[in-house]
């Protein structure tokens, strides 16, 4: 079981202020978690494949290819003002 001093040290490292009641509460709870982790470390995992994702989903992305729109001139024609072929807008800074 974790000592009160260990819990206080962890709280200090995490920059968390704990009351005496909270220290006692976390002393029990953190000890329970650490006991469970110790129990898990004793499980035989020989031959078990590592997985980083269990849903089978795959990240689908299209290749980033620039495509020139056929109606660029029509779109630029709707702009209120152009300068050297670019849209002219008010400065915002």
C-alpha positions in Angstrom: 0.0 0.0 0.0 1.2 3.5 -0.8 2.3 5.6 2.1 0.8 9.0 2.8 4.2 10.6 2.0 4.1 8.9 -1.5 0.7 10.2 -2.2 1.7 13.7 -1.1 4.8 13.5 -3.3 2.7 12.5 -6.3 0.2 15.3 -5.6 3.1 17.8 -5.4 4.6 16.5 -8.7 1.1 16.9 -10.3 0.7 20.3 -8.7 -2.5 19.2 -6.9 -3.3 20.3 -3.4 -5.0 17.6 -1.4 -6.7 17.7 2.0 -5.9 15.1 4.6 -9.1 13.3 3.7 -8.2 13.3 0.0 -4.7 12.0 0.8 -6.3 9.0 2.6 -8.8 8.4 -0.1 -6.2 8.5 -2.9 -3.8 6.3 -0.8 -6.5 3.5 -0.9 -7.5 4.1 -4.5 -4.0 4.4 -6.0 -2.9 1.3 -4.1 -5.9 -0.6 -5.6 -4.9 0.5 -9.1 -1.3 -0.4 -8.6 -2.3 -3.8 -7.2 -4.4 -4.4 -10.3 -1.5 -3.4 -12.6 0.7 -5.8 -10.7 -1.8 -8.6 -11.2 -2.0 -7.8 -15.0 1.8 -8.0 -15.3 1.6 -11.7 -14.2 -0.7 -12.6 -17.2 1.0 -14.8 -19.8 1.0 -13.0 -23.1 3.3 -15.2 -25.1 2.1 -15.5 -28.6 -0.4 -12.7 -28.3 -0.2 -10.2 -31.1 0.1 -6.5 -30.3 -2.8 -4.4 -31.5 -3.0 -0.6 -31.6 -6.6 -0.5 -32.9 -9.3 -3.0 -32.4 -12.2 -1.7 -34.5 -10.8 -2.5 -37.9 -11.4 1.0 -39.1 -8.9 2.4 -41.6 -8.0 6.1 -42.1 -9.2 6.9 -45.6 -7.6 9.8 -47.3 -7.5 10.9 -50.9 -4.2 12.0 -52.4 -3.7 15.7 -52.3 -3.8 16.7 -55.9 -4.4 20.2 -57.2 -7.2 20.4 -59.8 -7.7 23.6 -61.8 -11.4 24.5 -61.9 -12.8 25.0 -65.3 -14.9 28.0 -64.3 -12.2 30.2 -62.6 -12.9 33.2 -64.8 -16.6 33.0 -64.0 -15.9 32.9 -60.3 -13.4 35.7 -60.4 -15.9 37.7 -62.5 -18.3 37.7 -59.4 -15.6 39.3 -57.1 -16.2 42.9 -56.2 -12.6 43.8 -56.9 -9.5 42.1 -58.4 -5.9 43.2 -58.4 -3.3 41.4 -60.6 -5.6 38.4 -60.9 -6.2 38.1 -57.1 -9.2 38.9 -55.0 -8.7 42.3 -53.3 -10.0 42.5 -49.8 -9.8 45.0 -46.9 -6.8 44.7 -44.6 -7.8 43.1 -41.3 -4.8 44.0 -39.2 
